[in-house]
Every structure is written in C-alpha cells, then in structure tokens.
Amino acid sequence: MFDKCPNPVHVIGLRPGALTPPPGVEDILARAQVLVAGRRLLDAAPRRCQPERSIPVAGPLSPILDEIARERAAGKAVVVLADGDPLFFGLGKRLIEALGAPCVVVHPNLCTLQMAAARVGLPWHDVRVVSLHGRSDFTPLFAALARFERIAVFTDPEHGPAVIAQALLERGVVDAQLIVLENLGGAGETARRLRLEEAWDLPFSDLNLVLVERTAPPEIPLMLGIPDHYYFHEKGLITKLAVRAAGLAMLGVMPDSVVWDLGAGCGSVAIEASHLAPEGRVFAVEREPRRAAMIRENVRRIGAWLVETVQGEMPESLVELPDPDRVFIGGGLGENTRALAHACRKLKPGGRVVVHAILLDTLMRVKEYFQTHNWNFGVTQLQASTADRLAGDFRLRAQNPVFIIWADKPAPPQPPLP
C-alpha cells in the first residue's frame, strides 16, 4: 500500500453521455473548493458542487497541472472531473506523473470503449486502443492496423471519422471498415458501420469513437525473412533475404526507432524494419516512380501500413522527414556522397547508418566519408549461395558479394561534472 498523502487530489470519472458521477463521491464533490475540468464537464457538474474556483482544461496541460499542484499545496480541496475512466487514455496518467500516485485518488466510471463494445456486441479485451488527440500524424493507427484486427480510435475535432477514412484510403488500405459510435450514452446516440469510401465526406458528431476493423487478413504475413519472390520487384533490384537479414541485424532497429530506407527499391528492408519498430516510423525513399509504386503495392499485400513511401530525388526528398534513429542505404548513392552526407547530418546522435555496397568505388567513398568525420565504423563482406536444382540434384548458386558498412554517429561531448 502507498503511504497516505495529506490532501490528495480526487479525480472523478463521469459516465459518458449522461455525465453522472459514480456512487460514493457525493461528499467529495460537496467539499470541493477547486474544480478542474473541460468546459463541457464544468457545465455539467453536479449542482451540489459549489467550488470557490473553477479551472477549465483547455490548451497545454503543463500550466494546468502546475496550478493544481499549487492549489493542493495551499490546502485546497481539488477535484478533477474527467470522462469515463480517468486512467484509460485520460487525465489521470498526467496527474499521477505530476503529483505522485499517493497524492491522486481516482474514482473511475464506465469508459467509452466499454460502452461502445456493449453496443455492438464486441469483446474488447483484444481491441487495440490508440489516441489521435493532438497528433499531427496517423502513425499509431497505421502501426496498430499492421498487427490487430480491431482498433479503437479516440478522436478529436481535427481527426474525426471522415479524416481517418481519408488517411486510410490514401495509405492504400482497402480491406477495412469503420464502426462510428456517436453521442454514446446521450441523446441522439447512433452506431453506424461504414465502408471507408462512405465515411470520406459524411458529417459526424464531435462526440464519437471510431472502431477500425480489418475485413480480410494481409495476403502475406508481416515478419522477418519474407522470401524474395513474395515481393514485387524490378529486374532483381531487391536486397536478397540473407543480406537483408544481416543488414537489419547490424542496423539494430529499436521499437520506437525512426527509420529511413534510402534507395528502397521494392521496399523489402523498410517493410521488415517496420516489424521491428511498431512504435516508431519507417520511410521508404525511392527515386523511380515505378519502383515507388511497387513499394506501395508490397506494403498493401503485406499489410505493413507503418511504411510511408516517399518518391523523389535525394537529398531533396529527405528535407521534410523527421530526424532518423537508423538509416539504411541500399541504393541511390550514385557517384557522390550528397545523400549520405545529408542522412548523416540528420541522424540523431548515437544513431546508426548501414550501407550496402556492391562496387569497390562505393565502398571506398563511404569508408573515406566515415574516416574523415571520425565515426566508429566497420565493414563486413557477405556472400551467400542458394540451392538450385541441377540434374536431379542440387547445386549452390552464388549471389553477388555485398559489402555491409555500419557506422555510429558520435554523441556530443558531455560537459564536465562540477
């Protein structure tokens, strides 16, 4: 048990729709001196709650959390109102981080997902939940769609059902549908099952929850070591399975890594890197439009929705991408190091770059670049042979030898300890 905290902050969840508090909190509400909530919940606060001061939750949370801490430290009885269960994608987590678990008492209610699951008859213990509140991208949704059949999406006015449908269609998703639940627990409650094309331009209530359901599994499972012939590729322009496995191992992708695959060809490295980075972002950059189209088709067939295809020349096409933790260069270096130099400048300190090279000139240019910049690096030559039928038996057919160059970006020097 936690040690008791004097004057804890009480966080009360209101039932979605009805906005009624759970049983047993009447005295807490009656004694509240400071009430904190979003404007909608402040307007619906129980009549017995007559605080000296109300703090609306709007804009950045940090100043509001500081204000809550000051009021609590001054001995005021602070009550925070939240939707549903405050610890389920709610304000409770941030309050506990700011004040400490002993100083926050949570009174949960039914959460929106529980109510939604009950309405559509869906067991929700295996539903993946993501929130798009305040985000500028759909990365959590794409990552979840690659691994789960059903995803519950908490929306905001900028990321409603129509925008979600548009984002999925633009990424190439076709085997999915939406269940949109509006005004749960309140007047005008609705639940609609919609194709992505139907939801594209429909109006929706701001109070909604979206369930994204896959309607068919991917044609090819997302995993490490997908056979080469499963990928659409052009004239053998693919990082072969054995070399791909070695390159990914040396790249050291972490679950939250931002990965650049430059000169991506058919996207095989980016696709399998996305299996290793479910909480990160993966970009497959390819100059040729035909190959970029192949990447998108491979992403669709494998369901690797986390991979974002970028078609354009390097380094110009890299300018708007987020700084990477890992960079793989399988092609596109040409006769200079412009793309390599740009990628290394953008690479986060402590990050790693891996280059695959077949030509000796490429090896020497990359080696000289890392030596000039005093990066720790290494080189491995890998030559794999695969079995091939001949005269009723097997022979080994050699693949081209590949140089795998890895390098780590030095971290900035730390200031001396006082």
Secondary structure as the mmCIF struct_conf table of DSSP 4:
data_model
#
loop_
_struct_conf.conf_type_id
_struct_conf.id
_struct_conf.beg_label_comp_id
_struct_conf.beg_label_asym_id
_struct_conf.beg_label_seq_id
_struct_conf.end_label_comp_id
_struct_conf.end_label_asym_id
_struct_conf.end_label_seq_id
HELX_LH_PP_P HELX_LH_PP_P1 PHE A 2 LYS A 4
BEND BEND1 PRO A 6 ASN A 7
HELX_LH_PP_P HELX_LH_PP_P2 PRO A 8 PRO A 8
STRN STRN1 VAL A 9 LEU A 14
HELX_LH_PP_P HELX_LH_PP_P3 ARG A 15 ARG A 15
TURN_TY1_P TURN_TY1_P1 PRO A 16 ALA A 18
HELX_LH_PP_P HELX_LH_PP_P4 THR A 20 PRO A 22
TURN_TY1_P TURN_TY1_P2 PRO A 23 GLY A 24
HELX_RH_AL_P HELX_RH_AL_P1 GLU A 26 ARG A 31
BEND BEND2 GLN A 33 GLN A 33
STRN STRN2 VAL A 34 ALA A 37
HELX_RH_AL_P HELX_RH_AL_P2 ARG A 39 ASP A 43
TURN_TY1_P TURN_TY1_P3 ALA A 44 ALA A 44
TURN_TY1_P TURN_TY1_P4 ARG A 47 ARG A 48
BEND BEND3 GLU A 52 GLU A 52
STRN STRN3 ARG A 53 PRO A 56
BEND BEND4 GLY A 59 GLY A 59
HELX_RH_AL_P HELX_RH_AL_P3 LEU A 61 ALA A 73
TURN_TY1_P TURN_TY1_P5 ALA A 74 GLY A 75
STRN STRN4 VAL A 78 ASP A 83
BEND BEND5 GLY A 84 GLY A 84
TURN_TY1_P TURN_TY1_P6 PRO A 86 LEU A 87
BEND BEND6 PHE A 88 GLY A 90
TURN_TY1_P TURN_TY1_P7 LEU A 91 LEU A 91
HELX_RH_AL_P HELX_RH_AL_P4 GLY A 92 LEU A 99
HELX_RH_3T_P HELX_RH_3T_P1 ALA A 101 CYS A 103
STRN STRN5 VAL A 104 HIS A 107
HELX_RH_AL_P HELX_RH_AL_P5 THR A 112 VAL A 120
TURN_TY1_P TURN_TY1_P8 GLY A 121 GLY A 121
TURN_TY1_P TURN_TY1_P9 HIS A 125 ASP A 126
STRN STRN6 ARG A 128 SER A 131
TURN_TY1_P TURN_TY1_P10 HIS A 133 GLY A 134
BEND BEND7 SER A 136 ASP A 137
HELX_RH_AL_P HELX_RH_AL_P6 THR A 139 LEU A 145
TURN_TY1_P TURN_TY1_P11 ALA A 146 ARG A 147
BEND BEND8 GLU A 149 GLU A 149
STRN STRN7 ARG A 150 PHE A 154
TURN_TY1_P TURN_TY1_P12 PRO A 157 GLU A 158
BEND BEND9 HIS A 159 HIS A 159
HELX_RH_AL_P HELX_RH_AL_P7 PRO A 161 ARG A 171
TURN_TY1_P TURN_TY1_P13 GLY A 172 GLY A 172
BEND BEND10 ASP A 175 ASP A 175
STRN STRN8 ALA A 176 GLU A 182
BEND BEND11 ASN A 183 ASN A 183
TURN_TY1_P TURN_TY1_P14 LEU A 184 GLY A 185
BEND BEND12 GLY A 186 GLY A 186
TURN_TY1_P TURN_TY1_P15 ALA A 187 GLY A 188
STRN STRN9 THR A 190 ARG A 195
HELX_RH_AL_P HELX_RH_AL_P8 LEU A 196 ALA A 199
TURN_TY1_P TURN_TY1_P16 TRP A 200 ASP A 201
BEND BEND13 ASP A 206 LEU A 207
STRN STRN10 ASN A 208 ARG A 214
BEND BEND14 THR A 215 ALA A 216
BEND BEND15 GLU A 219 ILE A 220
BEND BEND16 LEU A 224 GLY A 225
HELX_RH_3T_P HELX_RH_3T_P2 ASP A 228 TYR A 230
BEND BEND17 TYR A 231 TYR A 231
BEND BEND18 GLU A 234 GLU A 234
TURN_TY1_P TURN_TY1_P17 LYS A 235 GLY A 236
BEND BEND19 ILE A 238 ILE A 238
HELX_RH_AL_P HELX_RH_AL_P9 LEU A 241 LEU A 251
TURN_TY1_P TURN_TY1_P18 GLY A 252 GLY A 252
TURN_TY1_P TURN_TY1_P19 PRO A 255 ASP A 256
STRN STRN11 VAL A 258 LEU A 262
BEND BEND20 GLY A 263 GLY A 263
TURN_TY1_P TURN_TY1_P20 GLY A 265 CYS A 266
BEND BEND21 GLY A 267 GLY A 267
HELX_RH_AL_P HELX_RH_AL_P10 SER A 268 LEU A 276
TURN_TY1_P TURN_TY1_P21 PRO A 278 GLU A 279
BEND BEND22 GLY A 280 GLY A 280
STRN STRN12 ARG A 281 GLU A 286
BEND BEND23 ARG A 287 ARG A 287
HELX_RH_AL_P HELX_RH_AL_P11 PRO A 289 ILE A 302
TURN_TY1_P TURN_TY1_P22 GLY A 303 GLY A 303
TURN_TY1_P TURN_TY1_P23 TRP A 305 LEU A 306
STRN STRN13 VAL A 307 GLN A 311
BEND BEND24 GLY A 312 GLY A 312
TURN_TY1_P TURN_TY1_P24 MET A 314 PRO A 315
HELX_RH_3T_P HELX_RH_3T_P3 GLU A 316 LEU A 318
TURN_TY1_P TURN_TY1_P25 VAL A 319 GLU A 320
BEND BEND25 LEU A 321 LEU A 321
HELX_LH_PP_P HELX_LH_PP_P5 PRO A 322 PRO A 324
BEND BEND26 ASP A 325 ASP A 325
STRN STRN14 ARG A 326 ILE A 329
BEND BEND27 GLY A 331 GLY A 331
TURN_TY1_P TURN_TY1_P26 GLY A 334 GLU A 335
BEND BEND28 ASN A 336 THR A 337
HELX_RH_AL_P HELX_RH_AL_P12 ARG A 338 LYS A 346
BEND BEND29 LEU A 347 LEU A 347
HELX_LH_PP_P HELX_LH_PP_P6 LYS A 348 LYS A 348
TURN_TY1_P TURN_TY1_P27 PRO A 349 GLY A 350
STRN STRN15 ARG A 352 ALA A 357
BEND BEND30 LEU A 359 LEU A 359
HELX_RH_AL_P HELX_RH_AL_P13 LEU A 360 THR A 372
TURN_TY1_P TURN_TY1_P28 HIS A 373 ASN A 374
STRN STRN16 ASN A 376 LEU A 382
STRN STRN17 SER A 385 LEU A 390
TURN_TY1_P TURN_TY1_P29 ALA A 391 GLY A 392
STRN STRN18 ASP A 393 ALA A 398
HELX_LH_PP_P HELX_LH_PP_P7 GLN A 399 PRO A 401
STRN STRN19 VAL A 402 ASP A 408
HELX_LH_PP_P HELX_LH_PP_P8 LYS A 409 LEU A 417
#
